[in-house]
Amino acid sequence: MKQNFSTITEDKIKKGLYQRFIEPTKNNENNYIGIEIEIPILNLEKNQLTFK
């Protein structure tokens, strides 16, 4: 049996990453802005906090 192996090069990796992650973000007509807010939770009564 003859095996056909494809050589993985740095250029192929860069092109694959670009196609997978960058191209989908181009020409997107839905312009959304995301924000991340980090707020520390402070318990002034010094009791254990429980979340349900």
C-alpha positions as CSV (number, residue, x, y, z in Angstrom):
1,M,0.0,0.0,0.0
2,K,1.2,3.5,-0.8
3,Q,0.8,6.1,1.9
4,N,0.3,9.7,0.9
5,F,1.5,12.1,3.7
6,S,1.0,15.8,3.4
7,T,3.8,18.0,4.8
8,I,2.7,20.4,7.4
9,T,4.4,23.7,7.0
10,E,4.3,26.9,9.0
11,D,2.6,28.6,6.1
12,K,-0.1,25.9,6.0
13,I,-0.7,26.4,9.7
14,K,-0.9,30.2,9.4
15,K,-3.3,29.9,6.5
16,G,-5.5,27.4,8.4
17,L,-5.6,29.6,11.5
18,Y,-6.4,32.6,9.4
19,Q,-9.3,30.8,7.6
20,R,-10.7,29.4,10.8
21,F,-10.6,32.4,13.0
22,I,-10.0,35.7,11.0
23,E,-12.0,35.2,7.8
24,P,-15.4,34.6,9.6
25,T,-15.0,38.0,11.3
26,K,-14.6,39.9,8.0
27,N,-17.5,41.4,6.2
28,N,-19.8,40.8,9.1
29,E,-22.7,43.3,8.8
30,N,-23.8,42.8,12.4
31,N,-21.6,45.1,14.4
32,Y,-21.7,44.2,18.0
33,I,-19.6,45.5,20.9
34,G,-18.9,43.2,23.8
35,I,-17.8,44.3,27.2
36,E,-16.6,42.4,30.2
37,I,-17.2,43.7,33.7
38,E,-15.4,42.1,36.7
39,I,-17.1,43.0,40.0
40,P,-15.7,41.5,43.3
41,I,-18.4,40.1,45.6
42,L,-17.8,41.4,49.1
43,N,-19.6,39.9,52.1
44,L,-19.5,42.5,54.9
45,E,-21.0,40.1,57.4
46,K,-18.1,37.6,56.8
47,N,-20.5,34.7,56.4
48,Q,-20.1,32.0,53.8
49,L,-21.7,32.9,50.5
50,T,-23.9,30.3,48.8
51,F,-25.3,30.5,45.3
52,K,-28.2,28.5,44.1
